[in-house]
Amino acid sequence: MKLLDLDGVIEKGVFEIPSYQRGYAWQERQLKDFWNDLEHVSKLGDKFHYMHSLTLRELENEFESSAFEIIDGQQRLATSLILLGLLAKTTQNKDPKYSFINLEPILSYKYYGLSEAFRAITEEEKDLKAFKTSFYAKNLIEAYAFFKEKISDTPIETLEKMFDALIKKMLFSVVGLNDNRIDPFSSFETISNRGKDLSTLELLKNRLHFVAHKICDEEDLENLQNEINDTYTRIYHDLRQFEDAHLEDFLKHFVAYYYCENSKFKERLLNTAFDAHKKYDNLYDESEKIDDLLLYLSYSSKVWHFLHTLDEKSIALIFDGNKKLEMEITPKMRGLLDKMRRLNALSGNAFLPLLLSLLTIQRAGKSANEQPYTTKELEGSLEYLERFGFLIYGVAGKNTAKNEWIESAFMAFKAYRDGEENTAIEDLPTLEKSFFNKTNNSALELLEESIHSKKNTEKWYEWGKALNYLLYEYELRHNPETTLNFDSRIESIEHILPQKPDQGYSAEEKNWAKNPHIVHALGNLLLIPKNANSSLSNKPFEEKRKEYIKGSYSEKEVAKNASFGVVQIKERSEKLLDFLIAHYRIAELVGESAIKAFKNALLKDIK
């Protein structure tokens, strides 16, 4: 081991990122730390900063006499080179050696569009967005933008000192790991969790390469390694716009439907499915297992992107350069999937494993010119999920049935893969009814309990996010182009008759406001932007009306009333109740007489 400054590292040779490595993973927190460390050491005279290890393995390279693959230290070296390029251009002539140096050949990437992104920033391409082709390429370009902005706000004298410090005072402990008894995969996994933790997706890639070396001969090894790398390139392209946490969520929900694993997804992958210490006997089966996993990971990453963006291009199949085969997404299905995105806020993503499973099956089927599900079947399943999500996760606030959804997702996938009859969608109504039977509550009883519970002094207003969801759905039904948002951070619930009416309200109106059945009635609650709610507050209805008439469909509907008292609250409550009952098809769950009694019981209290 020897200590080298960046100047010495660059003189050592060229560096390559091996296929089992992750790409460029540093983000703003790590970049801030790096900048602050450099700025600090540039002020310390003869003091140095320790950059930690740069662990290398010698390579044979026909073009270079000294070539190395980086087992550890990629993030620190890549970041140093990005900043070096910027500082060299900014402090021109400070060091002639770096004024015109081409940094691109010093560090080479093979995957994730990183080579193109690194070239783009070294050549100062104008349209860098075009090179954000993967999650890692996006990180690399954003690191360049971060340092560029920092440099623009820093005096030239400081930058010159930082340039000197970067090439002379940031020390790497360079370690050669050339002993063939040490495998680089486990070394990478052990060492790399010391900096920014490896994500499970990154650990899985490394583990697949490790297992591939155990089970393949030389020819098969190259093919399988290429398949692993190509699949990961596609995955990181599909997930390029998401943050780190989203990548973990993707893998967690994939493992849920693929293995029927409801909690320990990381352990399932790394300690069970692809255990580093396992003795692999049936090598063909193990290779097939990896092939299968990679295939469905690749399909699922596209479906994940689609579920979160509804961008149909993400699930299109392209043949012969231009021929497209697309999954049929009807307008109704698209609308229901949009509702699923909103329901995630109520359900804690309970439906994601099932949605990921069903649409991955459909996507895989399309690749084989099959259609596992009709659009009618998918639309029906989404309608069941929306109703269940609203009633159980939203209104009742119950954290339940999540294991059943995972099991359903797994059974659907298993049936498709094994070529068996797939009954997952057919079983949804039974699953829904079994839940109501298990709790001895009908759908209406859940609604009644949530409104009339003695603990609930705020009636409908107590519903929180579920109320936002219901009122947003009502608005959306009447105005599909609404600018309102379901997000409770942006919109809030307005009491049309205020909870604490002040000047401009009669004694009778103030008396109504003391009655929770009136002031917290469904018909007295209106979804509006938060800033509008705070400005209207306790103003008289005449003043509120002037603002409502400029707002959403729901606001304009309220503004049609010259006044807004008990009669109007009751009428609007009935209208919204009718919408709830029809929209969630409550008649499928209980009889008409029960619905009539439910409505009458709620409306009679508004008096």
C-alpha positions, 0 to 999 in steps of 0.5 A: 500500500502506498499513499498517492495524491491525485497527480500520482494516481493519474500518472499510474495509468488508466482505470476501468470500472468492472461489470460487477461494479455499480455505476456512479452513485454519489448524490448531493450529500456526498458531493457537498462533503467532498467540496467542503473537505477540499475547501477546508484542506486548501486553507491548511497550509502543509496539511493533507486530506485522506481520501481513503483507499483506491483498491485496484486489480491489474488488467491486460490492456493491448493499448496501455501498459498500465491498466487497472480495474477499480474494486473500490474507490470509483466514486472518489476518483470519478468525482475528483476527475469531474472537479479536476476538469472544471477547475483546470478550465476555470484556473487556466495556466495554473498548471499547464499539464492539466490545461489541455489534458483529456480526462476521458481515457483515464476512467472508462465505463462500459455500461449504463451510458456512463461512458457517453455521459463522462465524454459529454461533460469533459467535452462540455456538451451543451445538451447534457439532459440528452445523456441522462440515459440511466440512473447512474448517468443522471448522477454523473451529470448532476455532479458536474452541474453541482460543481459547476454551480459551486465554482461560479459562486467561488472567488478565483483565488479560492479556486486556485488554492482548491485546484492545488489541493485537489491534485496535491493534498487529497491522498489515496491509499492505493492497494493492489489486489492481484492475488488470484486467491481473492475473488473481486466480487466479495471484495467489492461487496465487503469494501464498498458498503463502507462508503455510500451503502450499496443498494440491494439492486447493486448487491444483487448484480454483484452476487449474480456475477459471483454465482455466474463464475461458480456455475459457468464454463468460460464460454457460458460465463461470458454470455451470462455476464453480458446478459446480467450487464445488458439487463441492468443497463435496461433496468437503470435506463427504465428507472433513471428518473427515480431516487435511490429509495424508489429503486429499493421499493421497486426491488421489494415489490418485485421480490414480493410477487416473484417469491411471495416474500412479504418482508425480508426481500434483501435476505430472500435474494442474497441469503436464500436465492443466491447465497454466496456460501451455497454449494451449487450442484445443478449448474444448468438449473442455476443458470436458468434461474438467473436467466428467468430472474433477469427476464422478469426484472427487465419486464418489471422495471418497465412496468414500474416506470409505467405505473408511476408515470403512465407513460405508455412508451415505457411498456412498448416493444420495438422490433426491427428498429421501428415496429411497435407492439404495445400493451393495450391501455384503454382510457378506462384502464388508464383512469383507474391506474391513475386512481391507483397512484392516488390510492397508494397514499391511503394504502401504503402501496398495498396493491403495488405487488399485484399491479406489478405482477399483472402488468408484468405478465401482460407485458411478457405475454405481449412479447410472446404474441399472447394476451394473458388477460383481456382489457375487460378483466384488467379493468374489472380488477382495478375497479375492485382494488379501487373500491377496496382501497377506498373503503378499507385503507381510506375510510376504515383506516385498516392496515390489513390484507396486504399479505393476501395481495402479495399471495394473489400477485405470486399465484398469478405470476406462478400460474402464468409461468407454469402455464396453468389456469390463472384465477387471480383476477376471478378471485378478487370478488371472493377476497373482498367479500371474505374480508367483510365476512371476517370483520363482520362488517358490510361496506355500509357498516364500515362507512357508518362506523367511521361517521357515527363512532362516539370517538369521532366528533368530527364526523366526515371531516375525520376522514382526512386523506380519504375525504380528500380522495372522495371529493377529488374523485367527485371533482374529476368526474365532473371536470376531467381537466381539473387543476385541483390535486388530491395531495393534502400538502397542496389542497385542504378541506374547507368548511363552507359554513365555518367551524367558528363563524364570526362577523357576518353570520347570524345567531342561527348560523353560529348555532348550526356551527356547534352541531357536528352533524351540520358543520362536519356534514359531507355537504359542508366540506369542500376541497380547495387549494390550501392558500385559498382556504387560509384566505377565506377562513371564517368570511361570510358566505357572500364573500366566499361565493365571489371566490368560489365562482372563479374556482373548480367545478365543485366551488362553482357548484356551491357558488350557485347558491345565494346562501348556504345553510342547513337546507343546502348542506343537506342537499349537497350531502345527498348529492355527494352520498349518491356519488359515493354509492354509485362510484364505488358500486356499493349496491354490489355489496349490500341490498338497496334497502340497506343503502336507503336506510344508510342514506336516511340515517345520515341525512336525518341528523342534518337539521 
